[in-house]
Amino acid sequence: MNMSRTRRERLVVIGGDAAGMSAASQARRLKGPDELEIVAFERGHFTSYSACGIPYWVGGDVTDRDRLIARTPEEHRARDIDLRLRTAVTELDLDGQRVRAREVDTGEESWTSYDRLVIATGARPIRPDMPGADAAGVHGVQTLDDGQALLDTLEGTRGRRAVVVGAGYIGVEMAEALVNRGYEVTVVNRGSEPMSTLDPDMGRLVHEAMEGLGITMVNDAEVTKILTGEDRRVRAVVTQDREFPADVVVLGIGVRPETALAKAAGLPLGPHGGLLTDRSMRVRGRENIWAGGDCVEVLDLVSGQDRHIPLGTHANKHGQVIGTNISGGYATFPGVVGTAVSKVCDLEIARTGLREKDAHRVGLRFESVTIEATSRAGYYPNASPMTVKMLAEHRTGRLLGVQIVGREGAGKRVDIAAVALTAGMTAEQMTTLDLGYAPPFSPVWDPVLVAARKAAAKVRSTLSRG
């Protein structure tokens, strides 16, 4: 008896980190190699690694680079994923359902056809368009290859002066890493305070902590050029009115979605340059193309608008959703509330939801409160101070955002607010949350709930005034 075999489909994945390899791995879990062939392209040397851990590797907290790698290329290949390292995809032929790839080391090019395509090209560090930005000793930090290049520079440089350009998450974390390596560190920041993901009054607390660590903070300063010596290596960073000597420069200005391929192919991009997808992470208007990770824009559940929020937590979830849908299952990624946490020395920094300027931008009226509290019962040893800022919508009291800066035990408290935001709770409703309490862990009223009580009272007072 003749039995016809179903043709094996081919999935092509562009990008070998969190979103791409999570999608490939999930698809492989759900479909065996006799049903689905998986080919993945990665331009670097590594796969499935924690980019968020790079500052801690550079600073020496993580001593072994390989500890940042969740799954090696060999482990992926052992699961019947045809992973091609040092291979960059240079063109998408959407009509022909194929991609052109070039081997980085040899320059050899070839086309690979696909039935289903995943774009997980990540983000690229912003490099300012100025003289000297590409000089030796100037580094962006986005991949393990970038981290290794920076470490090679640090180990081969005699001088001990470092300038970090930008004071976002990467800039602040890299400044601390360089201090830990014995460098004299200056941070040049365009904003009024570091950590522009916070409101300036909360960013001021971060500023004070950085100076306490020995970091020189230069705010309201725009870098205009980077000077080099006769050896074409960096020697100074120049702003409008000052010059800062530098033996190494780290760019912490932020990242942009890496969507040049998608743009050239005519795929839809959002206002921040990221790919636009539906809730299944399928690229809008394309039945067989998905995208995830730092190259996409996602729905902000608080503002209702698309945002670019490059975080590994989102990327891994995107990959799981994509792999499930590619394999015939059903999964969605509903959106985010913008939760993030970081630290400077022992100062923990956390935020979720909207800042004041975000709320203004989308036309929301709000009430804002700030409270001071402690991480434990005041009488319990080592209780540390904490500042909590909360935004609630005018009249409705709907929670809009929370920012927390404090010592041990402060940062992860933001998760309470993240859940409340996702659930659409009001500040009043938050005050009734049944949170865990014991003196070693919290005051009787947790600091987040103290802020919620104050915010709810302020909303009520505005209602009473009409």
VONUVO-737933 format. One record per residue (C-alpha): residue in three letters; residue number from 1; x, y, z. Coordinates in pm, 1 decimal, always signed. Layout:
# residues N
   marpa   marmar         px         py         pz
     ALA      NUM          X          Y          Z
...
***
This chain:
# residues 466
   marpa   marmar         px         py         pz
     MET        1       +0.0       +0.0       +0.0
     ASN        2     +136.1     +345.6      -92.3
     MET        3     +150.5     +593.9     +191.1
     SER        4     +222.6     +958.7     +119.6
     ARG        5     +443.0    +1142.1     +363.5
     THR        6     +367.8    +1499.2     +466.4
     ARG        7     +638.3    +1736.8     +343.2
     ARG        8     +865.9    +1853.4     +622.2
     GLU        9     +839.8    +2228.1     +672.0
     ARG       10    +1137.7    +2454.2     +735.4
     LEU       11    +1151.2    +2719.9    +1004.7
     VAL       12    +1422.7    +2984.5     +966.8
     VAL       13    +1518.6    +3188.3    +1272.1
     ILE       14    +1725.1    +3507.7    +1243.4
     GLY       15    +1899.8    +3576.5    +1573.7
     GLY       16    +2042.0    +3328.1    +1822.8
     ASP       17    +1972.5    +3486.5    +2159.3
     ALA       18    +1669.5    +3492.1    +2390.4
     ALA       19    +1370.9    +3534.7    +2157.8
     GLY       20    +1509.8    +3347.6    +1859.5
     MET       21    +1637.6    +3039.9    +2037.4
     SER       22    +1341.5    +3029.0    +2277.5
     ALA       23    +1116.8    +3015.8    +1970.5
     ALA       24    +1332.4    +2747.9    +1808.0
     SER       25    +1349.6    +2540.0    +2126.4
     GLN       26     +975.7    +2561.8    +2191.7
     ALA       27     +899.0    +2467.5    +1831.2
     ARG       28    +1132.6    +2170.9    +1860.6
     ARG       29     +966.0    +2058.3    +2184.7
     LEU       30     +629.5    +2054.4    +2009.0
     LYS       31     +737.3    +1921.8    +1667.9
     GLY       32    +1001.5    +1659.9    +1600.2
     PRO       33    +1268.3    +1684.1    +1327.0
     ASP       34    +1062.2    +1459.0    +1098.7
     GLU       35     +790.2    +1728.6    +1094.4
     LEU       36     +987.8    +2053.0    +1118.9
     GLU       37    +1338.7    +2142.8    +1008.6
     ILE       38    +1482.9    +2436.9    +1204.4
     VAL       39    +1766.4    +2655.0    +1073.4
     ALA       40    +1893.0    +2939.5    +1292.9
     PHE       41    +2139.1    +3213.9    +1194.2
     GLU       42    +2350.0    +3402.9    +1448.2
     ARG       43    +2616.0    +3655.9    +1348.4
     GLY       44    +2808.6    +3628.5    +1676.9
     HIS       45    +2994.6    +3350.8    +1856.2
     PHE       46    +2734.9    +3279.6    +2127.8
     THR       47    +2372.2    +3180.5    +2174.8
     SER       48    +2111.0    +3199.2    +2450.2
     TYR       49    +2306.2    +3422.4    +2686.4
     SER       50    +2220.7    +3686.1    +2944.1
     ALA       51    +2307.2    +4027.4    +2802.6
     CYS       52    +2180.6    +4173.4    +3131.2
     GLY       53    +2467.0    +3999.0    +3308.0
     ILE       54    +2743.4    +4160.4    +3103.5
     PRO       55    +2806.0    +4454.4    +3343.5
     TYR       56    +2847.9    +4208.3    +3631.3
     TRP       57    +3092.4    +4002.1    +3425.7
     VAL       58    +3289.6    +4314.0    +3332.8
     GLY       59    +3288.3    +4426.9    +3697.8
     GLY       60    +3408.7    +4091.0    +3825.4
     ASP       61    +3096.3    +3980.7    +4014.6
     VAL       62    +3061.8    +3702.0    +3756.0
     THR       63    +3407.0    +3556.8    +3702.5
     ASP       64    +3334.8    +3318.2    +3415.5
     ARG       65    +3178.3    +3440.1    +3091.9
     ASP       66    +3027.2    +3097.6    +3024.0
     ARG       67    +2810.6    +3129.3    +3334.2
     LEU       68    +2607.0    +3384.1    +3136.0
     ILE       69    +2528.1    +3125.5    +2867.6
     ALA       70    +2201.9    +2940.2    +2929.6
     ARG       71    +2239.7    +2698.4    +2637.9
     THR       72    +2544.0    +2646.8    +2415.8
     PRO       73    +2540.6    +2604.6    +2038.0
     GLU       74    +2627.5    +2238.6    +2085.8
     GLU       75    +2323.9    +2188.3    +2309.2
     HIS       76    +2096.5    +2344.8    +2048.0
     ARG       77    +2245.5    +2130.6    +1772.2
     ALA       78    +2199.0    +1819.6    +1983.6
     ARG       79    +1824.9    +1892.8    +1966.9
     ASP       80    +1825.1    +1891.4    +1586.0
     ILE       81    +1845.5    +2266.4    +1540.7
     ASP       82    +2074.7    +2358.3    +1250.9
     LEU       83    +2248.9    +2651.3    +1418.5
     ARG       84    +2487.0    +2850.7    +1199.3
     LEU       85    +2715.9    +3079.9    +1397.6
     ARG       86    +2908.6    +3373.4    +1252.3
     THR       87    +2648.7    +3395.3     +979.0
     ALA       88    +2465.5    +3722.0     +916.5
     VAL       89    +2138.5    +3743.1     +726.1
     THR       90    +2173.5    +4028.6     +478.8
     GLU       91    +1847.7    +4020.7     +280.7
     LEU       92    +1488.1    +3900.3     +307.2
     ASP       93    +1307.7    +3789.0       -9.0
     LEU       94     +951.1    +3776.0     +116.5
     ASP       95     +793.6    +3687.8     -219.4
     GLY       96    +1035.6    +3401.9     -271.3
     GLN       97    +1025.2    +3298.5      +97.0
     ARG       98    +1401.9    +3288.7     +135.9
     VAL       99    +1682.5    +3470.0     +315.0
     ARG      100    +2031.9    +3557.0     +197.6
     ALA      101    +2307.2    +3487.7     +451.5
     ARG      102    +2677.2    +3571.0     +453.2
     GLU      103    +2942.3    +3386.4     +651.9
     VAL      104    +3116.7    +3659.7     +849.7
     ASP      105    +3464.3    +3507.0     +835.6
     THR      106    +3470.8    +3395.2     +470.8
     GLY      107    +3223.6    +3629.1     +299.7
     GLU      108    +3055.6    +3333.7     +131.1
     GLU      109    +2686.5    +3394.9      +57.5
     SER      110    +2393.3    +3161.2       +3.8
     TRP      111    +2012.2    +3160.2       -0.5
     THR      112    +1797.0    +2952.2     +236.2
     SER      113    +1426.2    +2901.1     +176.7
     TYR      114    +1167.2    +2896.6     +453.6
     ASP      115     +805.6    +2806.3     +515.6
     ARG      116     +797.9    +3001.4     +841.0
     LEU      117    +1027.4    +3282.6     +947.7
     VAL      118    +1116.4    +3426.2    +1289.1
     ILE      119    +1289.1    +3765.3    +1306.9
     ALA      120    +1472.6    +3807.0    +1637.4
     THR      121    +1748.4    +4047.7    +1538.0
     GLY      122    +1758.3    +4225.4    +1873.9
     ALA      123    +1874.0    +4582.5    +1925.7
     ARG      124    +2193.1    +4773.5    +1859.5
     PRO      125    +2368.2    +5022.8    +2087.9
     ILE      126    +2320.4    +5382.1    +1983.0
     ARG      127    +2646.4    +5526.0    +1854.2
     PRO      128    +2640.5    +5905.3    +1834.3
     ASP      129    +2714.0    +6057.2    +1495.6
     MET      130    +3021.2    +6255.6    +1595.6
     PRO      131    +3395.7    +6264.0    +1532.2
     GLY      132    +3579.5    +5982.7    +1710.7
     ALA      133    +3275.8    +5766.8    +1789.8
     ASP      134    +3437.7    +5469.3    +1616.1
     ALA      135    +3782.7    +5517.4    +1767.7
     ALA      136    +3970.3    +5233.5    +1934.0
     GLY      137    +3875.3    +5217.7    +2300.9
     VAL      138    +3513.6    +5328.8    +2245.0
     HIS      139    +3270.2    +5048.2    +2323.1
     GLY      140    +2901.4    +4973.6    +2308.2
     VAL      141    +2788.8    +4685.5    +2526.5
     GLN      142    +2504.3    +4473.3    +2389.5
     THR      143    +2641.2    +4124.6    +2319.3
     LEU      144    +2892.1    +3885.4    +2474.5
     ASP      145    +3126.1    +3972.9    +2188.8
     ASP      146    +3094.6    +4339.8    +2290.7
     GLY      147    +3167.8    +4249.7    +2652.4
     GLN      148    +3475.2    +4050.0    +2555.2
     ALA      149    +3602.7    +4335.9    +2338.6
     LEU      150    +3563.1    +4577.6    +2631.6
     LEU      151    +3745.1    +4342.8    +2870.0
     ASP      152    +4028.3    +4307.3    +2618.4
     THR      153    +4058.6    +4686.5    +2608.0
     LEU      154    +4054.0    +4716.7    +2987.3
     GLU      155    +4324.8    +4452.7    +3023.4
     GLY      156    +4540.2    +4611.1    +2753.8
     THR      157    +4507.6    +4974.7    +2863.0
     ARG      158    +4761.1    +5130.6    +3097.9
     GLY      159    +4553.6    +5431.0    +3198.1
     ARG      160    +4274.8    +5409.0    +3455.9
     ARG      161    +4036.9    +5682.7    +3339.5
     ALA      162    +3697.3    +5583.0    +3204.7
     VAL      163    +3412.1    +5795.5    +3071.1
     VAL      164    +3062.4    +5652.7    +3039.8
     VAL      165    +2837.9    +5841.3    +2798.8
     GLY      166    +2477.6    +5812.0    +2912.8
     ALA      167    +2320.5    +5729.9    +3249.1
     GLY      168    +2046.0    +5479.3    +3173.5
     TYR      169    +2051.1    +5121.5    +3299.1
     ILE      170    +2359.0    +5019.0    +3100.8
     GLY      171    +2544.1    +5343.4    +3172.9
     VAL      172    +2484.6    +5325.3    +3548.3
     GLU      173    +2565.9    +4954.2    +3571.6
     MET      174    +2879.9    +4990.8    +3361.0
     ALA      175    +2995.7    +5286.9    +3571.2
     GLU      176    +2980.0    +5070.0    +3882.2
     ALA      177    +3154.3    +4782.7    +3699.4
     LEU      178    +3441.9    +5011.8    +3600.7
     VAL      179    +3474.6    +5144.8    +3955.5
     ASN      180    +3497.3    +4783.9    +4074.6
     ARG      181    +3785.0    +4733.9    +3831.1
     GLY      182    +3972.7    +5025.8    +3980.3
     TYR      183    +3893.5    +5292.5    +3722.6
     GLU      184    +3835.2    +5661.6    +3786.1
     VAL      185    +3489.0    +5700.3    +3632.7
     THR      186    +3307.2    +6002.6    +3493.6
     VAL      187    +2950.3    +5971.4    +3365.8
     VAL      188    +2840.4    +6232.0    +3111.9
     ASN      189    +2462.0    +6252.4    +3101.0
     ARG      190    +2240.3    +6458.1    +2872.5
     GLY      191    +1952.3    +6457.8    +3123.1
     SER      192    +1907.9    +6653.9    +3442.3
     GLU      193    +1958.9    +6339.2    +3654.5
     PRO      194    +2068.9    +5980.9    +3589.6
     MET      195    +1816.0    +5708.2    +3513.0
     SER      196    +1575.9    +5887.8    +3282.7
     THR      197    +1337.2    +5595.1    +3331.3
     LEU      198    +1264.6    +5760.0    +3667.0
     ASP      199    +1124.2    +6103.1    +3737.0
     PRO      200    +1404.9    +6353.1    +3812.6
     ASP      201    +1324.6    +6372.7    +4184.1
     MET      202    +1384.4    +5996.7    +4213.0
     GLY      203    +1683.1    +6011.4    +3979.2
     ARG      204    +1842.7    +6254.2    +4223.1
     LEU      205    +1865.4    +5973.8    +4479.4
     VAL      206    +2057.6    +5765.4    +4225.2
     HIS      207    +2286.5    +6062.6    +4155.9
     GLU      208    +2375.2    +6088.3    +4523.4
     ALA      209    +2447.4    +5715.9    +4546.6
     MET      210    +2674.8    +5725.5    +4241.5
     GLU      211    +2874.8    +6013.5    +4384.4
     GLY      212    +2900.8    +5819.1    +4709.8
     LEU      213    +3059.8    +5539.3    +4508.5
     GLY      214    +3325.6    +5783.3    +4383.6
     ILE      215    +3169.9    +5835.4    +4038.7
     THR      216    +3179.2    +6188.5    +3895.9
     MET      217    +2835.6    +6275.5    +3758.2
     VAL      218    +2811.6    +6541.8    +3488.9
     ASN      219    +2446.1    +6616.9    +3408.7
     ASP      220    +2289.3    +6841.4    +3144.1
     ALA      221    +2590.6    +6780.8    +2921.5
     GLU      222    +2595.7    +6688.1    +2552.8
     VAL      223    +2899.4    +6505.5    +2412.5
     THR      224    +3009.1    +6675.3    +2090.4
     LYS      225    +3315.3    +6471.6    +1992.5
     ILE      226    +3567.8    +6213.6    +2106.6
     LEU      227    +3933.2    +6306.7    +2071.4
     THR      228    +4196.6    +6055.5    +1966.5
     GLY      229    +4574.5    +6043.4    +1985.2
     GLU      230    +4827.2    +5970.5    +1712.6
     ASP      231    +4761.3    +5600.3    +1766.3
     ARG      232    +4392.1    +5666.0    +1685.1
     ARG      233    +4289.7    +5554.7    +2030.7
     VAL      234    +4050.7    +5757.3    +2243.7
     ARG      235    +4209.8    +6014.4    +2472.0
     ALA      236    +3924.0    +6244.8    +2575.8
     VAL      237    +3550.5    +6310.1    +2559.3
     VAL      238    +3442.9    +6665.3    +2477.8
     THR      239    +3116.2    +6835.9    +2574.0
     GLN      240    +2995.4    +7188.3    +2490.4
     ASP      241    +3228.6    +7345.7    +2745.4
     ARG      242    +3453.4    +7077.5    +2899.3
     GLU      243    +3699.3    +6803.2    +2813.4
     PHE      244    +3726.4    +6478.2    +3009.1
     PRO      245    +4043.0    +6267.4    +2969.2
     ALA      246    +3963.2    +5904.4    +2890.5
     ASP      247    +4155.9    +5582.9    +2833.3
     VAL      248    +3833.4    +5395.3    +2762.9
     VAL      249    +3482.0    +5511.2    +2674.4
     VAL      250    +3163.2    +5310.9    +2721.4
     LEU      251    +2849.9    +5417.5    +2537.4
     GLY      252    +2543.3    +5377.9    +2756.8
     ILE      253    +2310.8    +5597.8    +2552.9
     GLY      254    +2058.9    +5322.1    +2494.1
     VAL      255    +1963.8    +5093.2    +2208.0
     ARG      256    +1746.6    +5097.5    +1898.6
     PRO      257    +1561.3    +4804.3    +1741.8
     GLU      258    +1779.3    +4626.8    +1485.0
     THR      259    +1525.5    +4633.3    +1203.3
     ALA      260    +1724.9    +4732.8     +895.8
     LEU      261    +1646.4    +4397.8     +729.6
     ALA      262    +1277.1    +4426.2     +808.7
     LYS      263    +1259.7    +4786.1     +688.6
     ALA      264    +1431.2    +4701.6     +360.3
     ALA      265    +1180.4    +4421.5     +307.3
     GLY      266     +886.2    +4654.4     +368.0
     LEU      267     +766.3    +4502.0     +694.8
     PRO      268     +563.0    +4731.5     +925.4
     LEU      269     +754.9    +4933.9    +1182.6
     GLY      270     +621.3    +5138.4    +1472.3
     PRO      271     +703.3    +5492.8    +1585.5
     HIS      272    +1011.8    +5371.7    +1774.6
     GLY      273    +1147.9    +5172.9    +1479.0
     GLY      274    +1046.2    +4830.5    +1608.8
     LEU      275     +851.5    +4565.8    +1419.9
     LEU      276     +476.7    +4563.1    +1476.8
     THR      277     +310.7    +4232.8    +1561.9
     ASP      278      -26.1    +4107.8    +1676.1
     ARG      279      -78.5    +3939.5    +2012.6
     SER      280      +43.8    +3607.0    +1873.5
     MET      281     +372.7    +3783.1    +1783.4
     ARG      282     +295.9    +3739.4    +1412.3
     VAL      283     +418.5    +4034.7    +1206.1
     ARG      284     +115.4    +4238.4    +1108.2
     GLY      285       -6.3    +4153.3     +760.4
     ARG      286     +218.3    +3846.4     +726.6
     GLU      287      +75.9    +3499.7     +780.2
     ASN      288     +405.8    +3309.6     +808.9
     ILE      289     +642.7    +3562.0     +971.2
     TRP      290     +682.3    +3618.3    +1345.1
     ALA      291     +906.0    +3856.7    +1538.7
     GLY      292    +1009.4    +3892.8    +1901.4
     GLY      293    +1262.5    +4030.6    +2144.1
     ASP      294    +1435.5    +4366.8    +2131.4
     CYS      295    +1346.6    +4425.6    +1763.8
     VAL      296     +970.8    +4460.2    +1827.1
     GLU      297     +737.3    +4711.1    +1985.5
     VAL      298     +485.6    +4590.9    +2243.5
     LEU      299     +159.8    +4718.2    +2385.2
     ASP      300     +184.8    +4921.6    +2703.6
     LEU      301     -111.9    +4806.9    +2909.3
     VAL      302     -120.6    +5130.8    +3108.2
     SER      303     -103.6    +5389.2    +2830.1
     GLY      304     -255.7    +5176.3    +2553.6
     GLN      305      +25.4    +5270.4    +2314.4
     ASP      306     +306.0    +5072.4    +2151.3
     ARG      307     +648.2    +5101.3    +2317.0
     HIS      308     +998.1    +4966.4    +2265.3
     ILE      309    +1110.4    +4801.6    +2589.7
     PRO      310    +1420.9    +4585.3    +2533.2
     LEU      311    +1430.2    +4334.3    +2818.6
     GLY      312    +1529.6    +3969.2    +2831.2
     THR      313    +1218.7    +3879.8    +3030.4
     HIS      314     +998.5    +3991.7    +2742.4
     ALA      315    +1219.4    +3830.2    +2478.6
     ASN      316    +1199.6    +3486.2    +2637.6
     LYS      317     +820.8    +3512.6    +2666.1
     HIS      318     +796.2    +3623.8    +2303.4
     GLY      319     +997.1    +3318.9    +2198.5
     GLN      320     +770.8    +3081.9    +2391.0
     VAL      321     +462.3    +3235.8    +2230.7
     ILE      322     +612.8    +3224.0    +1881.5
     GLY      323     +731.9    +2865.1    +1910.1
     THR      324     +391.2    +2752.7    +2034.5
     ASN      325     +204.4    +2924.0    +1751.4
     ILE      326     +443.7    +2805.4    +1482.1
     SER      327     +386.1    +2448.9    +1600.7
     GLY      328      +10.2    +2467.9    +1571.6
     GLY      329      -71.5    +2564.3    +1928.9
     TYR      330     -216.2    +2889.0    +2056.7
     ALA      331      -48.8    +3149.2    +2278.4
     THR      332      -51.7    +3526.6    +2310.1
     PHE      333     +161.8    +3802.7    +2455.1
     PRO      334      -87.8    +4058.5    +2588.5
     GLY      335     +156.0    +4342.3    +2663.6
     VAL      336     +369.6    +4492.7    +2938.8
     VAL      337     +354.4    +4751.0    +3214.5
     GLY      338     +720.5    +4855.1    +3186.2
     THR      339     +871.9    +4694.7    +3495.3
     ALA      340    +1248.2    +4716.4    +3546.5
     VAL      341    +1493.3    +4693.9    +3835.5
     SER      342    +1861.5    +4775.7    +3870.3
     LYS      343    +2117.2    +4875.7    +4131.4
     VAL      344    +2410.4    +5103.1    +4207.3
     CYS      345    +2627.4    +4945.5    +4475.5
     ASP      346    +2369.5    +4859.3    +4744.1
     LEU      347    +2109.3    +5108.9    +4620.3
     GLU      348    +1819.0    +4931.4    +4449.6
     ILE      349    +1627.2    +5112.5    +4174.6
     ALA      350    +1289.8    +4996.8    +4043.5
     ARG      351    +1004.2    +5129.8    +3835.3
     THR      352     +684.6    +5011.2    +3668.4
     GLY      353     +412.2    +5185.4    +3472.9
     LEU      354     +424.7    +5550.4    +3371.8
     ARG      355     +645.5    +5838.1    +3477.9
     GLU      356     +497.3    +6184.4    +3510.0
     LYS      357     +606.2    +6283.4    +3159.4
     ASP      358     +463.2    +5959.0    +3016.7
     ALA      359     +125.6    +6035.1    +3171.7
     HIS      360     +135.2    +6392.6    +3040.6
     ARG      361     +227.9    +6270.2    +2692.6
     VAL      362      -75.8    +6043.0    +2664.7
     GLY      363     -310.4    +6303.7    +2811.1
     LEU      364     -369.5    +6147.8    +3153.3
     ARG      365     -436.4    +6364.6    +3457.9
     PHE      366     -291.8    +6221.7    +3775.1
     GLU      367     -210.2    +6264.8    +4140.1
     SER      368     +146.4    +6203.1    +4258.2
     VAL      369     +264.9    +6112.7    +4609.5
     THR      370     +605.5    +6028.2    +4756.3
     ILE      371     +660.9    +5857.1    +5089.5
     GLU      372     +961.6    +5760.8    +5302.2
     ALA      373     +954.9    +5424.7    +5478.1
     THR      374    +1181.7    +5139.1    +5589.2
     SER      375    +1238.8    +4793.1    +5447.8
     ARG      376    +1167.1    +4621.4    +5781.6
     ALA      377     +996.5    +4708.8    +6106.1
     GLY      378    +1176.0    +5016.3    +6238.8
     TYR      379    +1288.6    +4839.0    +6555.4
     TYR      380    +1430.0    +4538.2    +6369.3
     PRO      381    +1808.3    +4538.3    +6302.1
     ASN      382    +1930.0    +4669.7    +5967.3
     ALA      383    +1603.5    +4832.2    +5865.8
     SER      384    +1697.9    +5053.1    +5571.2
     PRO      385    +1531.0    +5363.5    +5423.9
     MET      386    +1318.3    +5349.1    +5112.9
     THR      387    +1149.8    +5610.5    +4893.8
     VAL      388     +832.7    +5517.7    +4704.9
     LYS      389     +665.9    +5740.4    +4447.5
     MET      390     +319.6    +5654.0    +4315.1
     LEU      391     +103.6    +5800.4    +4038.4
     ALA      392     -273.5    +5747.9    +4037.7
     GLU      393     -520.4    +5870.2    +3778.5
     HIS      394     -712.4    +6183.9    +3871.0
     ARG      395    -1068.0    +6109.4    +3987.4
     THR      396    -1065.2    +5732.3    +3907.5
     GLY      397     -765.4    +5652.0    +4128.3
     ARG      398     -640.5    +5393.1    +3877.4
     LEU      399     -276.6    +5307.2    +3947.9
     LEU      400      -51.8    +5453.9    +3676.6
     GLY      401     +301.8    +5397.5    +3798.0
     VAL      402     +537.3    +5333.1    +4087.1
     GLN      403     +906.1    +5412.6    +4139.5
     ILE      404    +1113.1    +5279.9    +4429.0
     VAL      405    +1466.0    +5369.8    +4538.4
     GLY      406    +1615.3    +5219.2    +4853.1
     ARG      407    +1852.7    +4969.1    +5006.3
     GLU      408    +1817.5    +4595.8    +5055.0
     GLY      409    +1462.6    +4475.0    +5004.1
     ALA      410    +1345.8    +4777.8    +4807.0
     GLY      411    +1376.2    +4673.0    +4443.2
     LYS      412    +1160.1    +4363.6    +4422.0
     ARG      413     +872.8    +4539.7    +4598.8
     VAL      414     +796.2    +4689.7    +4260.2
     ASP      415     +648.9    +4351.7    +4165.3
     ILE      416     +350.0    +4426.5    +4390.2
     ALA      417     +278.4    +4734.1    +4180.2
     ALA      418     +342.3    +4548.0    +3852.9
     VAL      419      +72.3    +4295.7    +3939.5
     ALA      420     -164.9    +4572.8    +4044.9
     LEU      421     -104.6    +4760.0    +3718.9
     THR      422     -164.1    +4447.7    +3511.7
     ALA      423     -490.0    +4388.0    +3697.4
     GLY      424     -599.8    +4750.6    +3647.2
     MET      425     -633.4    +4812.4    +4020.5
     THR      426     -691.0    +5148.5    +4183.8
     ALA      427     -476.9    +5285.0    +4464.9
     GLU      428     -774.8    +5231.9    +4697.2
     GLN      429     -797.9    +4864.8    +4600.1
     MET      430     -426.0    +4820.6    +4659.4
     THR      431     -461.3    +4924.9    +5022.0
     THR      432     -655.4    +4603.8    +5091.1
     LEU      433     -393.0    +4367.6    +4944.7
     ASP      434     -309.0    +4083.8    +5183.1
     LEU      435      +71.7    +4102.4    +5176.3
     GLY      436     +305.6    +3896.7    +5389.4
     TYR      437     +423.6    +4056.4    +5712.1
     ALA      438     +683.3    +3982.5    +5976.9
     PRO      439     +925.9    +4235.6    +6132.2
     PRO      440    +1234.3    +4098.5    +5945.6
     PHE      441    +1061.3    +4154.8    +5610.6
     SER      442     +836.5    +4458.0    +5634.3
     PRO      443     +669.8    +4714.0    +5857.5
     VAL      444     +306.7    +4636.2    +5944.5
     TRP      445     +211.0    +4856.9    +5651.9
     ASP      446     +435.0    +4770.6    +5357.6
     PRO      447     +589.6    +5083.9    +5198.1
     VAL      448     +400.4    +5023.1    +4872.6
     LEU      449      +72.6    +5011.1    +5062.5
     VAL      450     +163.2    +5326.9    +5256.3
     ALA      451     +207.1    +5501.7    +4920.1
     ALA      452     -124.0    +5355.6    +4799.8
     ARG      453     -304.2    +5486.1    +5109.7
     LYS      454     -163.1    +5833.1    +5054.9
     ALA      455     -246.3    +5827.6    +4683.3
     ALA      456     -601.6    +5707.4    +4750.1
     ALA      457     -650.4    +5983.4    +5007.2
     LYS      458     -527.7    +6243.9    +4761.0
     VAL      459     -766.2    +6118.0    +4492.3
     ARG      460    -1056.1    +6130.8    +4741.1
     SER      461     -968.5    +6486.0    +4837.9
     THR      462     -978.6    +6601.5    +4477.5
     LEU      463    -1320.4    +6437.7    +4436.1
     SER      464    -1454.3    +6612.6    +4744.8
     ARG      465    -1340.6    +6947.1    +4604.2
     GLY      466    -1528.8    +6870.0    +4283.7
***
